[in-house]
Structure formats: structure tokens, C-alpha cells
Amino acid sequence: MRRNVTLMLCLAAFVGFVRVFAGVPAMADRPVTLPIVAISGIVVDSDKPVANAIVLLSSVSGPNLPPSRIVARATSAGDGKFTLSLERAANGNYVASTTVGTRLGYARLAITGGKSDPEELQLDIAATPTR
């Protein structure tokens, strides 16, 4: 057993030696780039765009469960449009939501293989009754 451990340590040292002299970077030296999924949409009140609405993207762990954590945030521009950015590795179900006063607008979406379904979101706060 001790002989196998010694042999494995010698082999690991040899591989590291070859990498250094062959110019192969170690795993820690390689840059990690994760593609980003851009989710765009618009916040509207009936047909009028809503500016400066905060839009939150939350992950959902089941079909009838509430959102579990916020994974992205954006603010709508003057024309009501927004873009959320999310790492592609995060496949799953999500809810995009916004509140303006006491009204709520939301949309469900799924991300699979770096694509959002639906691709364009519309968060309509007019569908929520006011108090």
C-alpha cells in the first residue's frame, strides 16, 4: 500500500514537472469564462411603458412553490424595457416580477441550454387590482 502511494506521488510530481516545461498552464491559471443569458422584456401599465421599475428574477424549485432566491436584478429604462443577465449554467424555472406601488406584474420562464422560454417578457402591472 505504501509503495502505491509513493508511486502515485512520484507520478503526480512528474506530470507537474512536464506541464511546467511544456508550457501547459495549470487548471488554476486558465481563465474561466461563463456565457451569459440575456433576458429582455418590458414593464407596462396597460399599454403604457413604466420607467424605473425594479425587476427581480427569482429561481423556483417546483411548479407550485414560491420563489426561493433572487438571482438577477434590473431597472426598467424610460421606455419600460429591461435586460436581466444570468449565467448560462443556471438551467431551471424562474419568475420575473416587479411591483409598482401596490400592483404586481410577473411572468414565468424556463432556461434550458442557455435559452430563455419565452425569449421576451412582458410584465403588465395593470392586471393586478389596486387597493
C-alpha positions as CSV (number, residue, x, y, z in Angstrom):
1,M,0.0,0.0,0.0
2,R,2.8,2.4,0.9
3,R,4.6,1.6,-2.3
4,N,1.4,2.5,-4.3
5,V,1.2,5.9,-2.5
6,T,4.8,6.6,-3.2
7,L,4.4,5.7,-6.8
8,M,1.3,7.9,-7.2
9,L,3.2,10.9,-5.6
10,C,6.1,10.5,-8.0
11,L,3.7,10.3,-10.9
12,A,1.9,13.5,-9.8
13,A,5.2,15.3,-9.4
14,F,6.4,14.1,-12.9
15,V,3.1,15.3,-14.5
16,G,3.5,18.7,-12.8
17,F,7.1,18.9,-14.0
18,V,6.2,18.1,-17.6
19,R,3.4,20.8,-17.6
20,V,5.8,23.5,-16.4
21,F,8.4,22.8,-19.0
22,A,5.9,22.0,-21.8
23,G,4.1,25.4,-21.2
24,V,0.8,23.8,-20.4
25,P,-1.0,26.1,-17.9
26,A,-2.4,24.5,-14.7
27,M,-6.1,24.5,-14.2
28,A,-6.0,27.4,-11.8
29,D,-4.1,29.5,-14.4
30,R,-6.8,29.0,-17.1
31,P,-9.3,31.8,-17.4
32,V,-12.9,30.8,-16.6
33,T,-15.5,32.4,-18.8
34,L,-19.1,31.6,-18.3
35,P,-21.6,32.6,-21.1
36,I,-24.4,34.9,-20.1
37,V,-28.1,34.5,-20.8
38,A,-29.7,37.9,-21.5
39,I,-33.4,38.0,-20.7
40,S,-35.1,41.1,-22.0
41,G,-38.6,42.4,-21.6
42,I,-40.8,45.4,-20.9
43,V,-42.8,46.7,-17.9
44,V,-46.2,48.1,-18.9
45,D,-49.3,49.5,-17.2
46,S,-52.0,48.5,-19.8
47,D,-50.2,49.7,-22.9
48,K,-48.1,52.5,-21.3
49,P,-44.4,51.7,-20.5
50,V,-43.4,52.0,-16.9
51,A,-40.0,53.6,-16.2
52,N,-37.7,52.9,-13.2
53,A,-39.4,49.7,-12.2
54,I,-37.2,47.3,-10.4
55,V,-37.4,43.8,-12.0
56,L,-36.3,40.8,-10.0
57,L,-35.6,37.3,-11.4
58,S,-36.1,34.5,-8.8
59,S,-35.4,30.8,-9.0
60,V,-38.3,28.4,-8.4
61,S,-37.7,24.9,-7.2
62,G,-41.1,23.5,-8.0
63,P,-44.2,24.2,-10.1
64,N,-46.4,25.3,-7.1
65,L,-43.7,26.6,-4.8
66,P,-42.9,30.3,-4.1
67,P,-39.7,31.8,-5.5
68,S,-36.7,30.7,-3.4
69,R,-33.9,33.2,-4.1
70,I,-33.2,36.3,-6.2
71,V,-30.6,35.6,-8.9
72,A,-30.7,38.8,-11.0
73,R,-32.0,42.3,-10.8
74,A,-32.5,45.1,-13.3
75,T,-34.3,48.5,-13.6
76,S,-36.5,49.4,-16.5
77,A,-35.5,52.3,-18.7
78,G,-37.6,55.3,-19.7
79,D,-39.3,53.2,-22.4
80,G,-40.1,50.4,-19.9
81,K,-37.5,48.0,-21.3
82,F,-35.1,46.0,-19.2
83,T,-32.5,43.3,-19.6
84,L,-31.6,40.7,-16.9
85,S,-28.3,38.8,-17.1
86,L,-27.9,35.3,-15.8
87,E,-25.1,32.7,-16.1
88,R,-25.9,30.0,-18.6
89,A,-25.1,27.3,-16.1
90,A,-28.3,28.1,-14.1
91,N,-30.8,26.0,-16.0
92,G,-34.2,25.8,-14.4
93,N,-37.6,27.6,-13.7
94,Y,-37.8,31.3,-12.8
95,V,-40.2,34.1,-12.1
96,A,-39.6,37.6,-13.2
97,S,-41.5,40.1,-11.1
98,T,-41.9,43.8,-10.5
99,T,-44.0,45.9,-8.1
100,V,-45.1,49.5,-8.8
101,G,-47.0,50.9,-5.8
102,T,-49.3,48.1,-4.7
103,R,-49.5,46.5,-8.1
104,L,-47.5,43.4,-9.2
105,G,-46.5,42.2,-12.6
106,Y,-44.9,38.8,-13.2
107,A,-44.1,36.2,-15.8
108,R,-42.8,32.6,-15.5
109,L,-39.9,31.4,-17.7
110,A,-37.7,28.5,-18.1
111,I,-34.0,28.5,-19.0
112,T,-32.6,25.4,-20.7
113,G,-29.3,25.1,-22.6
114,G,-28.7,28.9,-22.4
115,K,-32.0,29.9,-24.0
116,S,-34.9,31.6,-22.2
117,D,-38.5,30.4,-22.9
118,P,-40.2,32.8,-23.6
119,E,-37.4,35.0,-25.1
120,E,-39.2,38.3,-24.5
121,L,-41.1,39.0,-21.2
122,Q,-44.0,41.4,-20.7
123,L,-44.7,42.3,-17.1
124,D,-48.2,44.0,-17.0
125,I,-49.0,45.7,-13.7
126,A,-52.5,46.6,-14.9
127,A,-53.7,43.0,-14.4
128,T,-53.2,43.3,-10.6
129,P,-56.1,45.0,-8.8
130,T,-55.3,48.2,-6.8
131,R,-56.3,48.6,-3.1
